[in-house]
Each structure stands twice: as C-alpha cells, then as structure tokens.
C-alpha cells in the first residue's frame, strides 16, 4: 500500500477502447493524481482471450494459421493503440511515473489479479452504464472488480453529454 511518509501511491487505471475508459482516465488525472507527488500511474489493458473454434464445437468453422495470425495481429494493434492513446492523455504529468501493462484474459479476472499482484492503492475503472438486462447478459467488469478487489475501487460514470469524438 501507499508509503505514508512520502505519499507515493500506485494507482491502477483500467483502459479499453471505450469513451467511458478515456473519461475515467481523464477524471482520475484531474481529481486523483497530483503533479510532483511521485505517484505511479499504471495503465492496464486487458486483451480479451482469443475465441478458439475446434472441429468438435459443431459450428463447422476451422481457422487456418494465417487467419489466427491475422486475428492476433489485430488484437495486438488494438492493444497498442489503446495504450498509446492513454499515454498521450498522461503526457503532461510531472514527477508521476506512468507504466503500461497489457495482460491477456477476461477483463474481470485479470484486472482484479493485477491489482492484487501489484499492491495497487486504488483501482480506477470506467462504467459503461449498462442497464440491468445488458449487465445481466454481458456482466459488469466494474461491479465484479468492486466486489473482488481488496484495494479501494473508484468507478467513474461518464456524463451523458461527454464525447471524445466531438
């Protein structure tokens, strides 16, 4: 946990392709991270697991090694793009160490595991704001993390009028 004498904190921010993720990172930088604080900001992208199709799954789809390589290349490019965008948002920080991590697996699980493994002092995560039905089918990453991570979890909701594209 945080060193009480120096005020150094490890702040883990889960990032993905969404506007909600961008807003959560920006909100964190504005309200949580302090310049000249010697905080460490850890930007984490959870690369989704590759869906594996086998001959026994009944779909009739078999992917060649070329197609699998193309899929892997695409997911790596997405991860690189998300991390680069997050690093650009953090570019003006002074005395704040920014580290990046790309982990493989279900976001709910790997975010929790990474927070524990790194001894994060705070986990910041955006909320997609799904309703009850979508949340029931898709699951809520933020809710899962709030229930399972030992450190404090800050779930940032994006205002309706916010847009990174406009």
C-alpha positions as CSV (number, residue, x, y, z in Angstrom):
1,X,0.0,0.0,0.0
2,X,1.0,3.7,-0.1
3,X,4.1,4.8,1.7
4,X,2.6,7.1,4.3
5,X,5.8,9.2,4.7
6,X,6.3,10.0,1.0
7,X,2.7,9.8,-0.2
8,X,3.7,7.6,-3.1
9,X,0.7,5.7,-4.4
10,X,0.2,3.0,-7.0
11,X,-3.0,4.0,-9.0
12,X,-4.2,1.3,-11.4
13,X,-6.4,2.6,-14.2
14,X,-8.1,0.0,-16.4
15,X,-8.3,1.3,-20.0
16,X,-10.0,-0.1,-23.1
17,X,-11.4,1.2,-26.4
18,X,-14.4,3.0,-24.9
19,X,-15.2,6.7,-24.3
20,X,-16.0,5.7,-20.8
21,X,-12.4,4.5,-20.3
22,X,-11.0,7.7,-21.7
23,X,-13.3,9.8,-19.4
24,X,-12.3,7.7,-16.3
25,X,-8.6,8.3,-17.0
26,X,-9.1,12.0,-17.6
27,X,-11.2,12.2,-14.4
28,X,-8.5,10.4,-12.5
29,X,-5.8,12.7,-13.7
30,X,-7.9,15.8,-12.8
31,X,-9.1,14.6,-9.4
32,X,-6.8,11.9,-8.0
33,X,-3.3,12.2,-9.4
34,X,-1.2,15.1,-8.2
35,X,1.7,16.6,-10.1
36,X,5.0,16.3,-8.2
37,X,3.5,13.6,-6.0
38,X,5.7,10.7,-7.1
39,X,2.6,8.6,-7.7
40,X,2.9,5.7,-10.0
41,X,0.1,5.5,-12.6
42,X,-0.4,2.0,-14.0
43,X,-2.4,1.9,-17.3
44,X,-3.8,-1.6,-17.7
45,X,-5.3,-3.0,-20.9
46,X,-6.9,-6.4,-20.7
47,X,-6.6,-8.1,-24.1
48,X,-9.6,-10.4,-24.5
49,X,-8.9,-14.1,-24.8
50,X,-8.9,-15.5,-28.4
51,X,-12.0,-17.5,-29.1
52,X,-10.9,-20.9,-30.1
53,X,-13.0,-22.9,-32.6
54,X,-12.5,-26.6,-32.7
55,X,-13.8,-29.2,-35.0
56,X,-15.9,-30.6,-32.2
57,X,-17.8,-27.4,-31.4
58,X,-20.4,-28.0,-34.1
59,X,-20.0,-24.7,-35.9
60,X,-18.1,-26.2,-38.8
61,X,-15.5,-23.4,-38.7
62,X,-11.9,-24.2,-38.7
63,X,-9.4,-21.3,-38.9
64,X,-6.1,-21.6,-40.7
65,X,-2.9,-20.5,-39.0
66,X,-3.0,-17.4,-41.3
67,X,-6.4,-16.3,-40.1
68,X,-5.4,-16.9,-36.5
69,X,-2.2,-14.9,-37.0
70,X,-4.2,-12.1,-38.5
71,X,-6.6,-12.1,-35.6
72,X,-3.7,-12.0,-33.1
73,X,-2.0,-9.1,-35.1
74,X,-5.3,-7.2,-35.0
75,X,-5.7,-7.6,-31.2
76,X,-2.1,-6.5,-30.7
77,X,-2.7,-3.4,-32.8
78,X,-5.8,-2.6,-30.8
79,X,-3.9,-3.0,-27.5
80,X,-1.1,-0.8,-28.8
81,X,-3.5,1.8,-29.9
82,X,-5.4,1.9,-26.6
83,X,-2.1,2.1,-24.6
84,X,-0.7,4.9,-26.9
85,X,-3.9,6.9,-26.5
86,X,-3.8,6.6,-22.7
87,X,-0.1,7.6,-22.6
88,X,-0.9,10.7,-24.7
89,X,-3.6,11.7,-22.2
90,X,-0.9,11.4,-19.4
91,X,1.9,13.2,-21.3
92,X,1.8,16.4,-19.2
93,X,2.2,14.8,-15.8
94,X,5.2,16.0,-13.7
95,X,7.0,13.6,-11.4
96,X,4.3,10.9,-11.9
97,X,5.7,7.7,-13.2
98,X,3.4,6.2,-15.9
99,X,3.7,2.5,-16.6
100,X,1.7,0.4,-19.0
101,X,0.7,-3.2,-19.0
102,X,-1.2,-5.4,-21.4
103,X,-2.5,-8.6,-19.9
104,X,-4.4,-11.5,-21.6
105,X,-7.7,-12.8,-20.3
106,X,-11.1,-12.0,-19.1
107,X,-11.1,-8.3,-18.1
108,X,-12.9,-9.0,-14.8
109,X,-10.4,-11.6,-13.7
110,X,-7.1,-10.0,-14.9
111,X,-7.9,-6.6,-13.6
112,X,-8.5,-8.0,-10.1
113,X,-5.5,-10.2,-10.3
114,X,-3.2,-7.4,-11.4
115,X,-4.5,-5.0,-8.7
116,X,-3.6,-7.6,-6.1
117,X,-0.3,-8.6,-7.6
118,X,0.9,-5.1,-7.9
119,X,-0.4,-4.0,-4.5
120,X,-2.4,-1.2,-6.0
121,X,-3.6,1.5,-3.6
122,X,-6.5,2.4,-5.9
123,X,-8.2,0.9,-8.9
124,X,-9.9,3.4,-11.3
125,X,-12.3,2.0,-13.8
126,X,-15.0,3.5,-16.1
127,X,-18.6,2.4,-16.1
128,X,-20.3,1.6,-19.4
129,X,-23.6,2.4,-17.7
130,X,-25.4,-0.7,-19.0
131,X,-28.9,-1.3,-17.8
132,X,-30.0,-4.2,-15.7
133,X,-30.7,-6.5,-18.7
134,X,-27.4,-5.8,-20.6
135,X,-25.4,-6.1,-17.3
136,X,-27.1,-9.5,-16.6
137,X,-26.0,-10.8,-20.0
138,X,-22.7,-9.1,-20.5
139,X,-21.6,-8.9,-16.9
140,X,-20.2,-5.8,-15.3
141,X,-16.4,-5.5,-15.1
142,X,-16.6,-2.6,-12.7
143,X,-19.1,-4.3,-10.4
144,X,-17.0,-7.5,-10.4
145,X,-13.9,-5.6,-9.5
146,X,-15.7,-3.6,-6.8
147,X,-16.8,-6.9,-5.2
148,X,-13.5,-8.7,-5.5
149,X,-10.5,-6.3,-5.3
150,X,-9.1,-5.6,-1.8
151,X,-8.0,-2.0,-2.6
152,X,-10.5,0.8,-2.9
153,X,-12.2,0.9,-6.3
154,X,-13.3,4.1,-8.0
155,X,-16.0,3.6,-10.6
156,X,-16.2,6.7,-12.8
157,X,-19.5,7.2,-14.6
158,X,-19.4,9.2,-17.8
159,X,-21.8,12.2,-18.1
160,X,-24.4,11.8,-20.9
161,X,-23.1,14.9,-22.7
162,X,-19.5,13.7,-22.8
163,X,-18.0,12.6,-26.1
164,X,-14.3,12.2,-27.2
165,X,-15.3,12.3,-30.8
166,X,-16.8,15.7,-30.8
